[in-house]
């Protein structure tokens, strides 16, 4: 939980530019990391994660469009609204999967092995909580609107995307390059 966890992996390099000013930059000196799996497995897993993130965002946004009793109950609306946070973090990691080329830094490897699985777990968990809240709404006898069916389907899709993404991280395990 240290803010400077990766400070030992970098070295400050100073150079003088054309105007005589000292310019400071950094250089990665830590161990290089690569994916542990073969290239075809990694490529397929990256595509699946990106697809799950895109479908997850589409479902999350589609659930907000119709008028529904679900979005009027705080115990349903808040978990579903907060599901955008792990979805955004997962999407950021999915984008970095395509941006970072092997060998990559320890920061990227830690993100794939520690933060990404936790984000997808919480994405699925918050979606399940929203679905349970929607079920409680129905059992309480709340006036269910046609938008509630759309909300339930979209929340289930968000949960499925979280579970499917969570299953992909083991295919994207990293190891130190030799």
Residue, then its C-alpha position, 0 to 999 in steps of 0.5 A: x500500500x505504499x505510494x512509492x512501491x515502484x521507486x526502486x525500478x526507476x533511475x533519474x537521468x539528467x541531460x542538457x538540452x540545446x538551450x543549456x537547461x538540465x532536463x530530468x527524465x526517468x529510465x526503467x531499470x527493474x526486471x522486464x516482465x512478459x506473459x507466462x502463456x503462449x502468444x495465441x492464448x494471450x491474444x485471445x484473452x486480451x480480445x475477450x477482456x476488451x469485448x467484455x468491457x465494451x459489452x459491459x459498458x453498453x449494458x450499464x448504459x442501457x440499464x439507465x435509459x428506460x424508466x424503472x422502479x429499480x433506479x428509484x430504490x437506493x438499495x438497487x441504484x447505488x450498487x449498480x451506479x457504483x459498478x461503473x468504478x470497477x468497470x472503468x478500472x477494468x476498461x483501463x487495464x484492458x486498454x493497457x493490454x493493447x498499449x503495453x508491449x512485451x517486455x513490460x514494467x513491473x507496474x503493468x504486471x502488478x496491475x494484471x495480477x492484483x488489481x484487475x481480478x479484484x476489479x472484476x470481482x467487485x464488478x460482478x458483486x455489485x451487479x449481483x447486489x443490484x439484481x438481489x435488490x431488484x428481486x427484493x423490489x419485486x417481492x415487496x410488491x413495488x410497481x414494476x415497470x417495463x424498464x425493470x425487465x431491461x434493467x434486470x437483463x442489463x444488470x445480468x449482462x454486467x455480472x456476466x461480463x465481470x465473471x467472464x473478465x475475471x476468468x481471463x486474468x489467469x491467462x494473462x499471468x506475468x513472469x520475469x523475462x529470462 
